[in-house]
């Protein structure tokens, strides 16, 4: 068993070799753009169009044609992952290794290698099967080997407040839907859909503000954890940065209503939309962002920092205290032993550092009673996330005080399938 763990670690550690050139390819402008000045490529503009590089061929009869999932295939609450699996960029089963995640999401969307790998390895540790090195883009599944896990891996669908979180772009909070955050809510989708006919980052940031406030006002168990609480803001930015069509007509990207509907598996006319679970599609004649300008950790957290200049309340940690509209925030300094505070968190790459380091620090407590041997899993996460935190030039911190969250009932709310 131990050999299998470390054999997997050796495999995934091949990917950090790709990291040294990322800083050169993803250097941010000296002054971050104001939100309204950003195009759909995010804080680093795309410079050139290359059809051979960017065209995502999903035509019928091709390797990546759309195939509807079978009843055994896993599909979940992330439309981009579902679409990638429906077109075979991720395994159509919905169960992926870290290598498959990095390769597939790079081919489909030009998601940065280091970002895809880091998110995948955290998903494996928190929601997947670290013995086989797999994770589910949907619900739970049977582990490949017996003995290392005390229960079936949950998949990201049932990872509330460890990976999945409240204030999703199109899903209702788990507590408000009997613990199930997976179904798309048509009213919430329509709220986004009706914001524009060609969507911008400002539109998605306004929508992020709307769903954030909606959660606080209605969900007595609303909770924003140090890692999972940043997932919804990142997801809102994924919609623009990864779903926009970066064609020759607009290399920065255009996201139309029809493209949005395709990625979210929505059909029907305005005012009568219908959602078909798990049938998300990459549109025909669609071009991803250039591979020379991947959406990696650096631009992603720069985007969230720009969001925080407009709506600082979104990038707060804490929760409601058992009744709607009772939000109490927690100072990042109280969590990190003073390494970050509410001001320094938004400086430089600190927000990305906090995101990954919070996951590193929280994993041991989350996995207590889940796996029989914590050490190899922790080694996997630390050895793989460390190159990313080094890339971001993160300050070191070893203290992570989770007792500050004991006052929030949502912090202990972990529904199961």
C-alpha positions in Angstrom: 0.0 0.0 0.0 2.8 2.4 0.9 4.6 1.6 -2.3 1.4 2.5 -4.3 1.2 5.8 -2.6 4.7 6.8 -3.2 4.7 5.4 -6.8 1.8 7.8 -7.4 3.7 10.7 -5.8 6.7 10.0 -8.0 4.4 10.1 -11.1 2.7 13.4 -10.3 5.9 15.0 -9.2 7.0 14.8 -12.9 4.7 17.8 -13.5 6.5 20.4 -11.4 9.2 20.3 -14.0 6.9 22.4 -16.1 6.7 25.2 -13.5 9.9 27.3 -13.8 8.8 29.0 -17.0 5.3 29.9 -15.7 6.5 33.2 -14.2 7.9 34.3 -17.5 4.7 33.4 -19.4 2.3 34.8 -16.7 3.8 38.1 -15.5 1.1 40.5 -14.4 1.0 44.1 -15.5 2.6 46.5 -13.1 -0.8 48.0 -12.2 -3.8 45.6 -12.2 -6.5 46.8 -14.6 -9.7 48.3 -13.2 -12.5 45.8 -13.5 -14.2 47.6 -16.4 -10.9 47.7 -18.4 -10.4 43.9 -18.4 -11.2 41.8 -21.4 -12.4 38.2 -21.3 -8.8 37.0 -21.2 -8.4 38.3 -17.7 -5.6 40.5 -16.3 -3.1 39.2 -18.9 -4.4 40.1 -22.4 -4.1 37.5 -25.2 -1.7 38.8 -27.9 -2.3 36.7 -31.0 -4.8 34.4 -32.6 -3.7 30.9 -33.8 -6.4 28.8 -35.2 -4.4 25.6 -35.2 -3.6 26.1 -31.5 -7.0 27.3 -30.3 -9.6 25.5 -32.3 -11.4 22.9 -30.2 -12.7 20.3 -32.6 -15.9 18.7 -31.2 -17.6 18.0 -34.5 -19.6 14.8 -34.8 -17.4 11.9 -35.8 -14.3 13.3 -34.2 -12.4 12.0 -31.2 -14.0 14.8 -29.1 -17.5 14.6 -30.3 -20.3 15.0 -27.7 -21.4 11.8 -26.2 -24.1 11.9 -23.5 -23.0 10.3 -20.2 -24.3 6.8 -19.3 -26.0 6.2 -16.0 -22.7 5.0 -14.5 -20.7 8.1 -15.6 -20.1 10.7 -13.0 -21.2 14.3 -13.7 -21.5 17.0 -11.1 -21.9 20.6 -10.3 -19.1 22.1 -12.4 -20.2 22.7 -16.0 -16.7 23.0 -17.4 -15.7 19.6 -16.0 -18.9 18.0 -17.2 -18.4 19.4 -20.7 -14.7 18.2 -20.7 -15.8 14.7 -19.8 -18.7 14.7 -22.3 -16.2 15.5 -25.1 -13.5 13.0 -23.9 -11.0 15.6 -22.7 -11.4 14.1 -19.3 -12.3 10.4 -19.0 -15.9 10.0 -20.0 -16.4 8.0 -16.7 -15.9 11.2 -14.8 -13.1 9.7 -12.8 -9.7 11.3 -13.5 -6.0 11.1 -12.4 -3.9 14.2 -12.0 -2.2 13.6 -15.3 -5.5 13.3 -17.1 -6.8 16.4 -15.5 -3.7 18.5 -16.4 -3.7 17.3 -20.0 -7.4 17.3 -20.6 -8.2 20.7 -19.2 -5.2 22.2 -21.0 -6.4 20.8 -24.3 -10.0 21.9 -23.8 -9.6 25.3 -22.1 -5.9 26.2 -21.8 -6.2 26.0 -18.0 -2.7 26.4 -16.6 -0.9 23.2 -15.9 0.2 24.1 -12.4 -3.3 25.3 -11.5 -5.0 22.2 -12.8 -2.6 20.0 -11.1 -2.9 21.7 -7.7 -6.7 21.7 -7.8 -6.7 18.0 -8.8 -4.3 16.9 -6.1 -6.4 18.7 -3.5 -9.5 17.1 -4.9 -7.8 13.7 -4.6 -6.8 14.3 -1.0 -10.1 15.7 0.1 -12.7 13.9 -2.0 -11.0 11.1 -4.0 -9.0 7.9 -3.8 -5.4 8.8 -3.0 -4.4 5.2 -3.2 -5.4 5.0 -6.9 -4.8 8.7 -7.4 -8.3 9.5 -8.8 -11.0 11.9 -8.1 -14.7 12.2 -9.2 -16.1 15.3 -11.0 -19.4 14.2 -9.6 -20.6 11.9 -6.8 -19.1 9.1 -4.7 -17.6 6.0 -6.2 -16.0 2.7 -5.0 -12.2 2.9 -4.3 -10.0 0.7 -6.5 -8.3 -1.0 -3.6 -9.6 -2.0 -0.2 -7.9 -1.3 3.1 -6.7 2.3 2.7 -10.0 4.1 2.9 -12.7 3.8 5.6 -15.4 4.9 3.2 -16.1 5.5 -0.4 -14.6 8.7 -1.9 -17.3 11.5 -1.8 -16.5 13.1 -5.2 -16.6 16.9 -5.3 -20.4 17.0 -5.3 -20.5 15.9 -1.7 -17.5 17.9 -0.3 -19.4 20.7 1.2 -17.1 23.2 3.0 -14.1 21.2 2.1 -14.1 21.7 -1.7 -17.6 22.7 -2.7 -19.0 25.8 -1.0 -22.0 28.2 -0.7 -22.8 31.0 -3.2 -22.3 29.0 -6.4 -23.0 30.8 -9.7 -26.0 28.5 -10.5 -26.5 26.1 -7.7 -28.5 26.6 -4.5 -26.6 26.3 -1.1 -26.5 22.7 0.1 -28.3 23.5 3.4 -31.2 25.1 1.5 -31.7 22.0 -0.7 -31.7 19.2 1.8 -27.9 18.9 1.6 -27.7 18.6 -2.2 -25.9 21.4 -4.0 -25.7 19.6 -7.4 -28.9 20.6 -9.3 -28.8 23.7 -11.4 -31.4 26.3 -10.2 -33.1 27.8 -13.2 -34.0 31.0 -11.4 -30.3 31.6 -10.5 -29.2 30.7 -14.0 -31.7 33.2 -15.4 -30.5 35.9 -13.1 -27.0 35.5 -14.7 -28.4 35.0 -18.2 -30.4 38.2 -18.1 -27.4 40.3 -17.1 -26.2 40.8 -20.7 -26.1 39.4 -24.2 -22.3 39.4 -24.3 -20.9 38.7 -20.9 -17.9 40.4 -19.2 -15.9 39.9 -16.0 -17.9 42.8 -14.5 -21.1 40.9 -15.2 -19.9 37.8 -13.4 -18.5 39.8 -10.5 -21.9 41.5 -10.1 -23.5 38.1 -10.2 -21.0 36.9 -7.6 -22.1 39.8 -5.3 -25.8 38.8 -5.9 -25.5 35.1 -5.0 -23.1 36.0 -2.0 -25.7 38.3 -0.6 -28.5 35.9 -1.3 -26.8 33.2 0.7 -26.1 35.4 3.7 -29.7 36.7 3.6 -31.3 33.2 3.4 -29.0 30.5 4.6 -28.6 30.3 8.4 -25.7 27.8 7.8 -23.9 30.0 5.3 -20.1 29.5 5.7 -17.1 30.7 3.9 -14.0 28.5 4.7 -10.4 29.6 4.0 -10.0 27.2 1.0 -13.6 26.3 -0.1 -14.8 29.9 0.4 -12.6 31.1 -2.4 -13.9 28.4 -4.8 -17.1 30.3 -5.8 -15.3 33.5 -6.7 -12.8 31.5 -8.8 -15.7 29.7 -10.4 -17.3 32.9 -11.4 -14.1 34.0 -13.1 -13.8 30.6 -14.8 -17.1 31.2 -16.6 -15.6 34.2 -18.5 -11.9 33.1 -18.8 -12.5 29.5 -19.8 -15.9 29.6 -21.7 -15.4 32.6 -23.9 -14.9 32.1 -27.6 -11.4 33.5 -28.4 -11.9 33.6 -32.2 -10.1 35.7 -34.8 -13.0 38.2 -34.5 -12.2 38.8 -30.8 -9.0 37.3 -29.5 -9.7 38.5 -26.0 -12.9 36.4 -26.1 -16.7 36.8 -26.4 -19.2 34.9 -24.3 -22.7 35.0 -25.9 -26.0 33.8 -24.4 -26.0 30.7 -26.7 -22.5 29.7 -25.7 -23.4 30.2 -22.0 -26.5 27.9 -22.5 -24.4 25.3 -24.2 -21.8 25.1 -21.4 -24.6 25.0 -18.7 -26.7 22.4 -20.5 -29.6 24.8 -21.0 -32.1 24.6 -23.8 -35.4 26.3 -24.6 -36.4 29.9 -25.3 -36.0 32.9 -23.0 -38.3 32.6 -20.0 -38.8 28.9 -20.5 -35.3 27.4 -20.0 -34.8 23.7 -19.3 -31.8 22.1 -17.7 -30.7 18.6 -18.7 -28.4 17.3 -16.0 -24.9 16.3 -17.2 -25.3 17.2 -20.8 -23.0 20.2 -20.9 -21.3 20.8 -24.3 -18.4 22.7 -25.8 -20.0 24.6 -28.7 -19.2 23.9 -32.3 -16.8 26.4 -34.0 -15.4 27.4 -30.6 -11.8 28.6 -29.9 -10.2 28.3 -26.5 -7.8 31.0 -25.1 -4.3 30.8 -26.6 -2.0 28.2 -25.0 0.6 30.9 -24.7 -1.8 32.7 -22.3 -3.1 29.9 -20.0 -5.4 30.7 -17.1 -3.2 29.8 -14.2 -2.9 30.5 -10.5 -1.3 33.9 -11.0 -4.0 35.5 -13.2 -6.8 33.7 -11.4 -6.0 35.1 -8.0 -5.3 38.5 -9.5 -8.9 38.4 -10.9 -10.2 37.6 -7.4 -8.1 40.5 -6.0 -9.7 42.8 -8.6 -13.1 41.5 -7.5 -12.2 42.4 -3.9 -11.5 46.0 -4.8 -15.1 46.2 -6.0 -16.8 43.9 -3.5 -14.5 43.3 -0.6 -17.2 41.6 1.4 -17.1 38.6 -1.0 -13.5 37.8 0.0 -14.3 37.3 3.7 -14.1 34.2 5.8 -16.7 33.4 8.5 -20.4 32.7 8.4 -23.8 33.1 9.7 -24.3 32.0 13.3 -27.5 30.0 12.9 -29.9 32.6 11.6 -30.1 34.3 8.3 -28.3 37.6 7.9 -26.1 37.0 11.0 -22.7 37.0 9.3 -19.6 37.3 11.5 -16.2 37.6 9.8 -12.9 36.1 11.0 -9.7 38.1 10.6 -7.2 36.2 8.5 -4.6 37.2 11.0 -6.4 35.1 13.7 -6.3 32.1 11.3 -2.7 32.4 10.2 -0.9 33.6 13.3 -0.5 37.1 11.9 1.1 36.1 8.7 -1.8 37.6 6.7 -4.3 40.2 7.6 -7.3 41.8 5.9 -5.0 44.3 4.1 -2.0 42.1 3.2 -4.2 39.3 2.0 -4.9 41.3 -1.2 -1.4 42.3 -1.8 0.8 40.6 -4.4 0.1 36.8 -4.7 -0.9 36.5 -1.0 -4.5 35.5 -1.8 -3.3 32.6 -3.9 -0.8 31.7 -1.2 -3.6 31.7 1.4 -5.8 29.5 -0.8 -3.2 26.7 -1.3 -1.7 27.0 2.2 -5.1 26.8 3.8 -5.8 23.6 2.0 -2.4 22.2 3.0 -3.0 23.0 6.6 -6.6 21.8 6.8 -6.2 18.5 5.1 -4.8 16.5 8.1 -7.9 17.3 10.2 -10.3 16.7 7.4 -8.8 13.2 6.7 -8.8 12.0 10.3 -10.9 8.9 10.3 -11.1 8.8 6.5 -7.8 7.2 5.6 -5.8 4.6 7.5 -2.4 6.3 6.9 -2.3 10.0 6.7 1.4 10.4 6.1 1.6 9.5 2.4 -1.5 11.7 1.5 0.0 14.7 3.3 3.4 14.1 1.6 1.6 14.0 -1.8 -0.1 17.3 -1.1 2.9 19.0 0.4 5.3 17.9 -2.2 3.0 18.8 -5.1 1.6 22.1 -3.8 5.0 23.4 -2.6 6.2 24.2 -6.1 3.1 26.4 -6.6 3.6 28.3 -3.4 7.2 28.8 -4.3 6.1 30.1 -7.7 3.8 32.5 -5.9 6.7 33.5 -3.5 4.5 32.7 -0.5 5.6 33.5 3.1 5.8 30.5 5.3 3.3 29.8 8.0 2.8 26.8 10.1 0.0 27.8 12.4 -3.6 27.4 11.2 -6.1 28.2 13.9 -9.4 26.6 13.0 -11.0 27.2 16.4 -12.1 30.6 15.2 -14.7 28.8 13.1 -16.3 26.9 16.0 -19.0 29.6 16.4 -20.4 28.8 12.9 -22.8 25.9 12.6 -22.2 25.7 8.9 -18.5 24.9 9.5 -19.6 21.4 10.8 -22.2 20.9 8.1 -21.0 18.1 5.8 -24.0 16.3 4.1 -23.4 12.9 2.5 -24.8 11.2 -0.5 
